[in-house]
């Protein structure tokens, strides 16, 4: 089970099911059926519009987004899937905050639910800095299937770890 590094914090019973899936059907077949096509947001401008719409529908009072873009320097298979930046600026007696989001370029070609899960995760950090109960409550408020999407995304990362050149949607 050493090949399941993205799923290590799940229980043994679930890990056995994943091993069974890998041996019988394969992760690619399972995810390909469940998520048949990639999202259309392949440019930074399209990504910005997608994130801006999501932010405005769920986090209206959050500070504005300064920038949103895909970033080829984020090592998604070695840690981060996306990053958020919080920049406070003091102007007189007021503090203005701007936010930026960067998404790993790997996710230019993935299903929209995976992209939405990553964006929701980064947007939630604008309100909750730590990964605590309030953070995950906010994530599931914005995206009710957040936890299932996170698990499926971890399955996809496991697939890429095992077969790095076999993207499912690219």
C-alpha positions as CSV (number, residue, x, y, z in Angstrom):
1,X,0.0,0.0,0.0
2,X,3.0,2.3,-0.3
3,X,1.7,3.5,-3.6
4,X,-1.3,5.1,-1.8
5,X,0.6,8.0,-0.4
6,X,-2.2,10.5,-1.2
7,X,-4.7,8.3,0.7
8,X,-2.7,7.4,3.8
9,X,-4.9,9.1,6.3
10,X,-8.0,7.0,5.3
11,X,-8.9,3.8,7.1
12,X,-7.5,0.4,6.3
13,X,-10.9,-0.9,5.0
14,X,-11.1,1.9,2.4
15,X,-7.5,1.5,1.4
16,X,-8.2,-2.2,0.7
17,X,-11.1,-1.2,-1.5
18,X,-8.8,1.2,-3.4
19,X,-6.2,-1.6,-3.8
20,X,-9.0,-3.8,-5.1
21,X,-10.1,-1.1,-7.6
22,X,-6.5,-0.7,-8.8
23,X,-6.1,-4.5,-9.4
24,X,-9.5,-5.1,-11.0
25,X,-10.8,-2.1,-12.9
26,X,-8.2,0.6,-12.5
27,X,-8.4,4.1,-11.2
28,X,-8.4,5.5,-14.7
29,X,-11.5,3.6,-15.8
30,X,-13.4,4.4,-12.6
31,X,-12.6,8.2,-12.8
32,X,-13.2,8.3,-16.5
33,X,-16.7,7.0,-16.1
34,X,-17.5,9.2,-13.2
35,X,-16.0,12.4,-14.7
36,X,-16.0,12.0,-18.5
37,X,-14.7,15.4,-19.6
38,X,-12.3,18.1,-18.7
39,X,-13.4,21.6,-17.7
40,X,-13.3,24.5,-20.3
41,X,-11.2,26.9,-18.1
42,X,-7.8,26.5,-19.7
43,X,-6.7,30.1,-19.7
44,X,-5.9,32.4,-16.8
45,X,-8.7,34.8,-17.8
46,X,-11.3,31.9,-17.9
47,X,-10.0,30.6,-14.6
48,X,-10.3,34.1,-13.1
49,X,-13.9,34.4,-14.2
50,X,-14.7,31.0,-12.8
51,X,-13.1,31.7,-9.4
52,X,-14.6,35.3,-9.3
53,X,-18.1,33.9,-9.9
54,X,-17.7,31.2,-7.2
55,X,-16.3,33.8,-4.8
56,X,-19.1,36.3,-5.4
57,X,-21.9,33.7,-5.0
58,X,-20.5,32.4,-1.6
59,X,-18.1,34.8,-0.1
60,X,-19.5,38.2,-1.0
61,X,-17.9,40.1,1.9
62,X,-14.4,38.6,1.3
63,X,-11.8,41.0,0.0
64,X,-11.5,41.2,-3.8
65,X,-9.3,38.8,-5.8
66,X,-6.3,40.6,-7.2
67,X,-5.2,37.7,-9.4
68,X,-6.1,34.1,-10.2
69,X,-3.9,32.0,-12.5
70,X,-2.5,28.6,-13.3
71,X,1.0,28.2,-12.1
72,X,3.5,25.8,-13.6
73,X,5.8,26.1,-10.6
74,X,3.5,24.5,-8.1
75,X,4.6,21.0,-7.5
76,X,1.2,19.3,-7.2
77,X,2.5,15.8,-7.0
78,X,4.8,16.8,-4.1
79,X,2.6,18.9,-1.9
80,X,0.4,21.8,-2.9
81,X,-2.5,21.7,-5.4
82,X,-3.0,25.4,-5.2
83,X,-1.9,28.4,-3.1
84,X,-3.6,31.4,-1.7
85,X,-1.9,34.7,-0.9
86,X,-3.2,37.2,1.6
87,X,-1.7,40.7,1.3
88,X,-2.7,43.4,3.8
89,X,-1.8,47.0,2.9
90,X,-2.1,49.9,5.3
91,X,-3.4,53.1,3.8
92,X,-3.7,55.7,6.5
93,X,-6.0,54.4,9.2
94,X,-7.4,51.7,6.9
95,X,-6.1,48.2,6.2
96,X,-6.9,47.0,2.7
97,X,-6.5,43.3,1.9
98,X,-6.0,41.7,-1.5
99,X,-6.0,38.0,-2.2
100,X,-4.5,36.0,-5.0
101,X,-5.0,32.3,-5.9
102,X,-2.7,30.1,-8.0
103,X,-3.7,26.7,-9.2
104,X,-1.2,24.0,-10.3
105,X,-1.0,23.8,-14.1
106,X,-1.7,20.1,-13.8
107,X,-5.3,21.1,-13.3
108,X,-5.7,22.8,-16.6
109,X,-7.0,19.5,-17.8
110,X,-9.1,17.9,-15.2
111,X,-12.9,17.7,-14.6
112,X,-14.7,20.8,-13.4
113,X,-15.6,19.3,-10.0
114,X,-11.9,18.8,-9.2
115,X,-11.1,22.3,-10.2
116,X,-14.0,23.6,-8.2
117,X,-12.9,21.6,-5.1
118,X,-9.4,23.1,-5.3
119,X,-10.8,26.6,-5.8
120,X,-13.2,26.2,-2.9
121,X,-10.3,25.0,-0.7
122,X,-8.3,28.1,-1.5
123,X,-11.3,30.5,-1.2
124,X,-12.1,29.0,2.2
125,X,-8.6,30.0,3.4
126,X,-9.6,33.7,3.0
127,X,-11.9,33.2,5.9
128,X,-10.3,30.4,7.8
129,X,-6.5,30.2,7.7
130,X,-6.1,26.8,9.4
131,X,-7.5,23.4,8.4
132,X,-9.9,23.2,11.3
133,X,-13.6,22.3,11.6
134,X,-14.7,25.7,10.7
135,X,-12.6,25.6,7.5
136,X,-14.1,22.3,6.4
137,X,-17.6,23.4,7.3
138,X,-17.1,26.4,5.0
139,X,-15.8,24.1,2.3
140,X,-18.9,21.9,2.5
141,X,-21.1,24.9,2.6
142,X,-19.7,26.2,-0.7
143,X,-19.4,22.7,-2.2
144,X,-21.6,20.1,-0.5
145,X,-19.7,17.2,-2.1
146,X,-16.3,18.6,-1.1
147,X,-15.1,15.5,0.8
148,X,-16.1,13.1,-2.0
149,X,-14.4,15.3,-4.5
150,X,-11.2,15.5,-2.4
151,X,-11.2,11.7,-2.2
152,X,-11.6,11.3,-5.9
153,X,-8.9,13.9,-6.6
154,X,-6.6,11.9,-4.3
155,X,-7.4,8.9,-6.4
156,X,-6.5,10.8,-9.5
157,X,-3.2,11.9,-7.9
158,X,-2.6,8.3,-7.0
159,X,-3.1,7.3,-10.6
160,X,-0.7,10.0,-11.8
161,X,1.9,8.9,-9.2
162,X,1.6,5.4,-10.5
163,X,1.5,6.4,-14.2
164,X,2.8,10.0,-14.5
165,X,2.3,10.3,-18.3
166,X,-1.2,9.1,-18.3
167,X,-3.5,12.1,-17.8
168,X,-7.1,11.1,-18.1
169,X,-8.5,14.3,-19.7
170,X,-5.6,15.7,-21.6
